[in-house]
Amino acid sequence: MVATDWTDFYGDVSEAIPPKMPNSRGNPVNTTCFVDANHAGNLVTCRSQTGILLFVMKSPIVWYSKRQTSTFGSEFVAMRQATESIEALRYKLRMFGIPIDGPTRVYGDNGAVISNSSIPTSSLTKKHNAICYHRV
């Protein structure tokens, strides 16, 4: 995938680094996140289900599951929730003095969400989807 320049939209932003972070010790770790939402997966209520798995190295550290209401919206909400979980985990690891190797890789299976969240000129009509888009 080609990296997109987002500075025109969001300026020169960077990850929040804890101000009183201890010195890093040990070998750097990598983090990976898997995000998915299924449409009407519950056969009784026909609601969508969101799932998030966060790994440090190859160990699952955070897992999250929640019911949602729509397909495209639930995928974007899941991606926003995953983004917030990733930020919290990376902050916590740094405060423990654990060095992090590069960005967190995020994997999802919804092509529309992936393409819309990687194209700066995407326009979304629903406000809650647009908020999730800008957060991601």
Residue, then its C-alpha position, 0 to 999 in steps of 0.5 A: m500500500v502506498a503511503t499517503d501524505w496527510t499533512d495538508f489535512y491534519g498538519d504536522v501531527s505525531e504520536a503522543i509521547p508521555p512527558k515523564m516516560p522512563n528510559s526504555r529497557g530491553n528489546p523493542v516489541n511490535t504491536t499488531c491489531f486485528v479488527d472486524a465487524n460482521h453484519a447481522g451475525n446474531l441470528v436472533t437479534c440480527r445485530s452486528q458484532t465488533g471484535i478487536l484483538l491487540f497483540v504485543m509480539k505474538s501474544p494477545i493482550v487486549w480483546y474486545s467484543k461488542r454489538q453494533t447496529s449497521t455494517f459500514g458504520s460498525e466497521f468504522v466504529a470498530m476501527r475507531q475503537a481499535t485506534e483508541s485501544i492501540e494508543a492506550l496500549r502504546y502509551k502504557l508500554r512506554m510508561f512501563g519502559i518497554p520500547i516499541d518497534g515502529p507503528t502498529r499494524v492494523y488488519g481489517d477485512n472491509g475493503a470500503v473502510i480500508s479504502n475510505s480511511s486511506i484516501p484523504t478526499s473521502s466524503l462520508t455523509k453520516k456524521h458519526n462515520a465522518i467522526c470515526y474516519h477523522r479519528v482513525 
